[in-house]
Amino acid sequence: MSLTERICKKGHHYFKSSDCPTCPICEAERKSEVGIFAALSAPARRALENNRITSLEDLAQYSEKEILSFHGMGKASLPVLRKLLSDHGVSFKD
């Protein structure tokens, strides 16, 4: 496994072995900004954010299959998302 040094837009230096562009330093600084999707893993939250899903109403416009196709979203996140939607009287698109 080869690590590549990278520099984010904020100037943080970090090393990564994958193509993932996320700066771990910036991600640690953002932990307080997770909102309604706080129960999700960081990759799953970023997957929603990268697809401009910032509310349950946005989320309800997608099917489970579409959500799983997002980079960073895994099957373990679906029960959490289903419960969030259900608790607010909405569901995934069929």
N, C-alpha and C positions, 0 to 999 in steps of 0.2 A: 504494500500500500504506500503510494507516494503522496506526500503532502505538498501542496502548492501554496506559497505565500500570496496573500491578497491584501488589497487595501480598499476599504469601503468608501462611499461618498463622503463620509464624515472624517475620513483619515485614519480610521482604526486599522492596525495591522493584525492579521490573523491567518491561520493555516487551515486548509480544507483538503480532503482527499476526494471529494465528489465535485460535481458541477453546480451544486447548490450555491446560489449567490448570496445567501443570507449571512450577514455579519453576526457572529455570536455575541459580540460586545453590544451592538445596537439592540439585539433581541433581548438581552438581559436588562437593558435600560427601559424597554417597552413593557415589561411585565405588568406594570400597573394599569395599562391601557386595554385590557382584554375584554371588558364589558360583558355582555350577555353570553358570550361564548367562552367564558373563563374555565369551564370544566373540560374543555378540549385541550389536546396536546398543542404545543407551539406550532408544529408543522401543519396540523389540521386548521388551526386559527389562521395561519398565513395562507393556506389554500383558499379559505373563504374570502379573506381580505383581497388576495390577488385576483379573485373573480368578482370583486365589488359586491360581496354579500356582507352587509353590515347590520341586517335586521332579520327577524324571523319572517317578515313579509317577503323579503328578498329570497330567503332560503326556500320558502314554500313555492317559489316559481320553478324549482328544479325537482327532477325525479331523484331517487336514491342512486340510480345508475349514473346519472350525470354528476352527482356530487362525488361518487367514488372515482370518477375519471380524473378528478383534479389532482395534480401533483401534490403530494403531502397528506392527502386524505386517505385514511385507512378504515377498514371494516369496524374496528373498535369504536370509532367515532359515531357510527350510525345510531346505536341505542341512545346515546347522549342527545343527539340531534332530534331523534324521534320524540324523546321525552320532553325536550324543550318546546317543540312544536305542539305536542299534545297538551301540555300544561297551558298553552295559550290558545287552544281551540283551532289550531290549523294543522296541516299535514303536508307531506311531500306531494308534488304533482304526480299523478298516475302515469 
